[in-house]
Amino acid sequence: MIMKRNMLLVFVLITTISCFGQTPSSKQVSLEGKENNNQAFQSLNHQEKINFIIHQKMEKGWRLEKLGDFITHPDDLEYINNIQKTAKNYPFTVFGDFDYDGTEDVALKVTRNGESKLAIYNSKKDELFWWNENVVRAVISKTSSGEIYSFDRKKKIKPKGIVIKVEFLEVSAYFIYWDGKNFKQFWY
């Protein structure tokens, strides 16, 4: 009886691990042949948007970063798990209108061959923007537009649109915002 129960637990554990080891969903989404790609993209659910960007807009081998890739400290994992209770996509995916063009954009922390990058996808322009700053061991979240002050309160910005926060847990953070022409960086 104990052996059967242990075998069942091992089966459940193996099944769970194999599911978590994959990209969140293996379903690939294609917008080819759609009359309005932006409209079709906007109609996708969040998971389908993530899969579309990774499988259709990035070179082979990139995947969504996951806990344990670069963030492994128990205190950081506990902090993240507490936030995930209310913010499902935290800490590697952000949805919002980052460039104030009226459509939902997507920011993703992705990894390939030990490299960590931040990619921002604009569906209206069908462009993938790669952020060139180091984001290893960072998490991303969003904040609404309004005044954002530097840590010493000597500088401030008033961005339009949703702002991406890049946070190196318990170390530092900066914001990525749209200035009307380009994405810019503002240290917190």
Residue pairs with C-beta under 8 A, 6 or more apart in sequence:
20 66
23 51
23 54
23 63
23 64
24 47
24 50
24 51
24 64
25 47
25 48
25 51
27 48
27 51
28 51
28 52
28 55
28 56
29 44
29 48
29 49
29 51
29 52
29 55
29 56
30 52
30 56
31 37
31 40
31 41
31 52
31 56
34 40
37 123
37 126
38 103
38 123
38 124
38 126
41 49
41 52
41 123
42 103
42 104
42 123
44 52
46 89
46 93
46 95
49 95
49 106
50 64
50 93
50 106
50 108
53 106
53 108
53 119
53 121
53 128
54 62
54 63
54 64
54 108
54 110
57 121
57 128
58 110
58 119
58 128
59 112
61 112
61 113
62 110
62 111
62 112
62 117
63 110
63 111
63 112
64 92
64 93
64 108
64 109
64 110
64 111
65 92
65 109
65 110
65 111
65 116
66 92
67 77
67 80
67 91
69 111
69 116
70 111
70 116
70 136
70 137
71 77
71 80
71 91
71 137
71 139
71 169
73 169
75 170
76 169
76 170
79 169
80 90
80 91
80 139
83 90
83 91
84 90
84 91
87 141
89 95
90 139
90 141
91 109
91 139
91 140
91 141
92 108
92 109
92 139
92 140
93 106
93 107
93 108
93 109
93 140
94 106
94 107
94 140
94 141
94 142
94 162
94 164
95 104
95 105
95 106
95 107
95 142
96 104
96 105
96 107
96 142
96 161
96 162
96 164
97 103
97 104
97 105
97 161
97 162
98 105
98 107
98 120
98 122
98 161
98 162
98 163
98 164
98 176
98 177
98 178
98 183
99 105
99 122
99 161
99 178
99 183
100 160
100 161
100 178
101 122
101 124
101 125
102 124
103 122
103 123
103 124
104 123
105 120
105 121
105 122
105 123
106 120
106 121
106 123
107 118
107 119
107 120
107 121
107 140
107 142
107 164
107 176
108 118
108 119
108 120
108 121
109 116
109 117
109 118
109 135
109 138
109 139
109 140
110 116
110 117
110 118
110 119
111 117
116 135
116 136
116 137
116 138
117 130
117 131
117 135
118 130
118 131
118 133
118 135
118 140
118 164
118 166
118 176
119 128
119 129
119 130
119 131
120 128
120 129
120 131
120 164
120 176
120 183
121 127
121 128
121 129
122 128
122 129
129 183
131 176
131 183
133 166
133 174
133 185
135 166
137 168
137 169
138 166
138 167
138 168
138 169
139 166
139 167
139 169
140 164
140 165
140 166
140 167
141 164
141 165
141 167
142 162
142 163
142 164
142 165
143 162
143 163
143 165
143 175
144 162
144 163
145 158
145 159
145 160
145 161
145 162
145 163
146 158
147 156
147 157
147 158
148 156
148 157
148 158
148 159
148 163
148 175
148 177
148 186
148 188
149 155
149 156
150 156
150 186
150 187
150 188
151 187
151 188
155 186
157 175
157 177
157 186
159 175
159 177
159 178
159 179
160 178
160 180
161 177
161 178
163 175
163 176
163 177
164 175
164 176
164 177
165 173
165 174
165 175
165 176
165 188
166 173
166 174
166 175
166 176
167 173
172 187
172 188
173 187
173 188
174 185
174 186
174 187
174 188
175 185
175 186
175 187
175 188
176 183
176 184
176 185
177 183
177 184
177 186
178 184
